[in-house]
Amino acid sequence: MRIIQVSDTHLSAAHPFFAANAAAARAWLAAEQADLIVHTGDVAMDGAGAPADLALAAAWNAGLPAPVLSVPGNHDVGDVAAIRPEQTVDDARLAAWRAHLGADRWVHDQGGWRLIGLNAMLFGSGHAEEEAQFAWLAEALGTDAPVALFLHKPLFIDGPDEGPRGYWTVTPTPRRRLLGLIAGARVKLIASGHLHTHRELHLDGIDHVWGPATSFVCGESQEDLGGTRRLGALVHDFGADRVTTRFIRPDGLEDLTIEPVQHIIYPRPARTGGGAA
């Protein structure tokens, strides 16, 4: 089974600064032979504020040669109040995502694997859907099949026991709870986006993979998090019990940076932890 992971397309109806990169990525996807395409979030530049961006993302998915499953990012449905007080996760934003892109969490069984998509933006939000997702996940992990998890934010930067990393990761309390659930299951892959950086780390039998963006890379607005800042996509080849991951650089991508247009796209107060990813 072959799955292509794309992330952080940041499609925008009002600010098409990175539209050429989105078009190049889509042209490459249209020519590839994959069993499934998984988008690990920030499909939109500002879906949380402009649902038209979510509609543009749905149109971008339409007609691709493989089914597309997506999970929401912070720019799609908002974030926790401590990080994004002006755009928190709420019922209206979740409803807009579901209307345009489908479920914000999902289970997909294929090729002898269980694939699970999570709404990372619920973790630490206090929204009622957070508890519902944890209960749902506990049930979804009750399988004898190997499991791959897909979500927008990575669980950690340096290690599972680290403290808060602000804007960049799932916060420590829900992270510990999530890791506790994972410990009792056959999780082999945790694939995320958000950081606009590519990295692969094997830890305690699990491949933690950061998927690169297809839109832009971050310059001075992002602290050094490790990994490589480059645009691209990932191809995951699933075997009987392991996943082999390859970085691919589709033709036509240009490593544009966010900083020259950041003040136009996101004219808001600085968020805790910085960054525009």
C-alpha positions as CSV (number, residue, x, y, z in Angstrom):
1,M,0.0,0.0,0.0
2,R,1.3,3.4,-1.0
3,I,0.2,6.6,0.7
4,I,1.3,10.1,-0.3
5,Q,1.3,12.6,2.6
6,V,1.0,16.3,1.7
7,S,0.8,19.1,4.2
8,D,0.4,22.8,4.7
9,T,-0.8,23.8,1.3
10,H,-2.2,27.1,2.7
11,L,-4.6,27.7,-0.1
12,S,-6.1,31.2,-0.1
13,A,-8.8,32.9,-2.2
14,A,-7.6,36.4,-1.1
15,H,-3.8,35.9,-0.8
16,P,-2.6,33.6,-3.7
17,F,1.1,34.2,-2.9
18,F,1.9,30.5,-2.9
19,A,-0.6,29.4,-5.5
20,A,2.1,28.3,-8.0
21,N,3.5,25.9,-5.5
22,A,0.0,24.5,-4.8
23,A,-0.5,24.0,-8.5
24,A,2.9,22.3,-8.9
25,A,2.1,19.9,-6.0
26,R,-1.3,19.1,-7.4
27,A,0.1,18.4,-10.9
28,W,2.6,16.0,-9.4
29,L,-0.2,14.3,-7.3
30,A,-2.3,13.9,-10.4
31,A,0.4,12.0,-12.1
32,E,1.3,9.7,-9.2
33,Q,0.0,6.3,-8.5
34,A,-1.1,6.1,-4.8
35,D,-3.6,4.1,-3.0
36,L,-4.5,7.1,-0.8
37,I,-3.5,10.7,-0.3
38,V,-3.4,12.1,3.3
39,H,-3.3,15.8,3.9
40,T,-2.0,16.6,7.4
41,G,-3.5,20.0,7.8
42,D,-3.4,23.7,7.1
43,V,-5.1,23.0,3.9
44,A,-6.2,26.6,3.9
45,M,-4.4,29.9,4.6
46,D,-7.1,31.1,6.9
47,G,-10.0,28.7,6.9
48,A,-10.7,29.5,10.5
49,G,-11.5,33.1,9.4
50,A,-12.5,32.7,5.8
51,P,-14.5,29.6,4.9
52,A,-13.9,30.4,1.2
53,D,-10.4,29.1,1.8
54,L,-11.8,25.7,2.9
55,A,-13.9,25.7,-0.3
56,L,-10.8,26.3,-2.3
57,A,-9.1,23.4,-0.6
58,A,-12.0,21.1,-1.3
59,A,-11.8,22.1,-5.0
60,W,-8.0,21.4,-4.9
61,N,-8.7,17.8,-3.7
62,A,-11.4,17.2,-6.3
63,G,-10.5,15.0,-9.2
64,L,-7.2,13.7,-7.8
65,P,-6.6,10.1,-8.9
66,A,-6.7,8.7,-5.3
67,P,-9.0,9.3,-2.4
68,V,-8.0,12.2,-0.1
69,L,-8.4,12.1,3.6
70,S,-7.5,15.3,5.5
71,V,-7.1,16.4,9.1
72,P,-7.5,20.0,10.2
73,G,-4.7,22.4,11.2
74,N,-4.6,25.6,13.3
75,H,-5.2,27.8,10.2
76,D,-8.2,25.6,9.3
77,V,-10.2,25.4,12.5
78,G,-8.4,27.6,15.1
79,D,-6.2,26.7,18.0
80,V,-6.3,26.6,21.8
81,A,-7.1,29.9,23.5
82,A,-3.6,30.3,25.1
83,I,-2.0,30.3,21.7
84,R,-4.7,31.8,19.4
85,P,-7.2,33.7,21.6
86,E,-8.7,35.5,18.6
87,Q,-9.3,32.2,16.7
88,T,-10.2,29.4,19.0
89,V,-11.6,26.0,18.0
90,D,-15.4,26.3,18.2
91,D,-18.5,24.6,16.9
92,A,-18.9,27.0,13.9
93,R,-15.3,26.4,12.7
94,L,-15.6,22.6,13.1
95,A,-18.9,22.7,11.2
96,A,-17.3,24.6,8.4
97,W,-14.4,22.1,8.1
98,R,-16.9,19.2,8.0
99,A,-19.0,20.8,5.4
100,H,-16.1,21.3,3.0
101,L,-13.5,18.6,3.9
102,G,-15.5,15.9,5.7
103,A,-14.8,14.4,9.1
104,D,-12.1,16.0,11.3
105,R,-11.2,12.6,12.7
106,W,-11.4,9.3,10.9
107,V,-10.5,5.6,10.8
108,H,-9.6,4.0,7.5
109,D,-8.7,0.3,7.2
110,Q,-6.7,-0.6,4.1
111,G,-3.8,-2.9,3.2
112,G,-3.8,-4.7,6.5
113,W,-3.3,-1.4,8.4
114,R,-5.5,0.8,10.5
115,L,-5.0,4.5,9.5
116,I,-6.3,7.0,12.1
117,G,-6.7,10.7,11.5
118,L,-6.8,13.0,14.5
119,N,-7.9,16.6,15.1
120,A,-4.9,17.8,16.9
121,M,-6.4,21.2,17.4
122,L,-8.8,19.8,20.0
123,F,-6.0,18.7,22.3
124,G,-5.9,21.1,25.3
125,S,-8.8,23.1,23.9
126,G,-11.4,22.2,26.6
127,H,-14.0,21.8,23.8
128,A,-16.4,19.0,24.4
129,E,-15.1,17.3,21.3
130,E,-11.8,16.8,23.0
131,E,-13.1,14.2,25.4
132,A,-15.2,12.7,22.7
133,Q,-12.1,12.2,20.5
134,F,-10.1,10.6,23.3
135,A,-12.9,8.1,23.9
136,W,-13.2,7.5,20.2
137,L,-9.4,7.0,19.8
138,A,-9.3,4.5,22.7
139,E,-11.8,2.4,20.8
140,A,-10.1,2.9,17.4
141,L,-6.8,1.7,18.8
142,G,-8.4,-1.6,19.8
143,T,-7.2,-3.5,16.8
144,D,-4.8,-6.3,16.0
145,A,-3.6,-4.5,12.9
146,P,-0.6,-2.2,12.8
147,V,-1.6,1.5,13.2
148,A,-0.5,4.7,11.5
149,L,-1.6,8.0,13.1
150,F,-1.9,11.3,11.1
151,L,-2.4,14.7,12.8
152,H,-1.3,18.3,12.2
153,K,0.9,19.2,15.1
154,P,3.7,16.9,16.2
155,L,3.6,15.5,19.7
156,F,7.0,16.8,20.6
157,I,10.2,18.3,19.2
158,D,13.1,16.8,21.2
159,G,11.4,14.0,23.2
160,P,8.1,12.8,24.7
161,D,8.9,14.1,28.2
162,E,9.7,17.7,27.2
163,G,7.8,20.7,28.6
164,P,5.6,23.1,26.7
165,R,6.7,24.1,23.2
166,G,4.1,26.8,22.7
167,Y,2.8,27.1,19.2
168,W,4.8,24.2,17.8
169,T,3.5,21.0,19.4
170,V,0.6,19.3,21.3
171,T,0.8,20.5,24.9
172,P,2.2,18.2,27.6
173,T,-1.0,17.2,29.4
174,P,-2.9,15.8,26.3
175,R,0.4,14.6,24.9
176,R,0.9,12.3,28.0
177,R,-2.7,11.1,27.7
178,L,-2.3,10.4,24.0
179,L,1.0,8.5,24.5
180,G,-0.6,6.4,27.2
181,L,-3.2,5.3,24.8
182,I,-0.6,4.6,22.1
183,A,1.5,2.5,24.5
184,G,-1.1,-0.2,24.5
185,A,-1.5,-0.4,20.7
186,R,0.5,-1.4,17.6
187,V,1.3,2.1,16.5
188,K,4.2,2.1,14.0
189,L,3.9,5.6,12.4
190,I,3.0,9.1,13.7
191,A,3.0,11.5,10.8
192,S,2.4,15.2,11.2
193,G,2.8,18.6,9.4
194,H,2.6,22.2,10.8
195,L,6.4,22.9,11.2
196,H,7.1,23.3,7.4
197,T,10.1,21.1,8.1
198,H,11.0,17.6,7.2
199,R,12.4,15.2,9.9
200,E,12.2,11.5,10.6
201,L,12.9,10.1,14.0
202,H,12.6,6.4,15.2
203,L,11.8,6.2,18.9
204,D,10.5,3.2,20.9
205,G,9.4,1.3,17.8
206,I,7.5,4.3,16.3
207,D,8.5,6.4,13.3
208,H,7.8,10.1,14.1
209,V,7.7,11.9,10.7
210,W,7.3,15.6,10.1
211,G,5.9,16.1,6.7
212,P,7.2,19.1,4.7
213,A,4.9,21.9,3.5
214,T,4.0,22.5,-0.1
215,S,3.5,26.2,0.3
216,F,6.3,28.1,2.0
217,V,9.2,27.6,4.4
218,C,9.7,29.7,7.5
219,G,12.8,32.0,8.0
220,E,13.6,34.1,11.0
221,S,10.0,33.9,12.3
222,Q,10.7,30.3,13.3
223,E,13.1,29.1,15.9
224,D,15.5,26.3,15.1
225,L,13.5,23.1,15.6
226,G,15.8,20.7,13.9
227,G,15.0,18.9,10.6
228,T,15.3,20.4,7.2
229,R,13.3,23.4,6.0
230,R,12.4,22.4,2.4
231,L,9.2,22.0,0.4
232,G,8.1,18.6,-0.7
233,A,5.9,15.6,0.0
234,L,6.3,12.2,1.6
235,V,5.6,8.8,0.1
236,H,4.9,6.1,2.7
237,D,5.2,2.5,1.5
238,F,3.4,0.2,3.9
239,G,4.7,-3.4,4.4
240,A,3.4,-6.1,6.6
241,D,4.5,-4.4,9.8
242,R,6.7,-1.5,8.8
243,V,6.5,1.7,6.8
244,T,9.3,3.0,4.5
245,T,9.2,6.8,4.0
246,R,10.7,8.7,1.1
247,F,11.0,12.5,0.7
248,I,10.0,13.7,-2.8
249,R,10.5,17.1,-4.2
250,P,7.9,17.7,-7.0
251,D,9.0,19.6,-10.0
252,G,8.1,23.3,-9.9
253,L,8.2,23.9,-6.2
254,E,10.1,27.0,-5.1
255,D,11.2,27.5,-1.5
256,L,9.4,30.8,-0.9
257,T,9.4,32.2,2.6
258,I,6.5,33.6,4.6
259,E,8.2,36.6,6.0
260,P,7.9,39.1,3.1
261,V,4.1,38.7,3.1
262,Q,3.4,37.6,6.7
263,H,2.1,41.1,7.7
264,I,-0.4,41.0,4.8
265,I,-1.7,37.5,5.4
266,Y,-1.7,37.5,9.2
267,P,-2.1,41.1,10.5
268,R,-2.6,40.0,14.1
269,P,-0.9,40.3,17.4
270,A,2.1,37.9,17.9
271,R,1.0,34.5,19.1
272,T,2.6,32.6,22.0
273,G,5.6,30.7,20.7
274,G,5.8,32.7,17.5
275,G,5.6,31.4,14.0
276,A,3.2,31.4,11.1
277,A,3.3,27.7,10.2
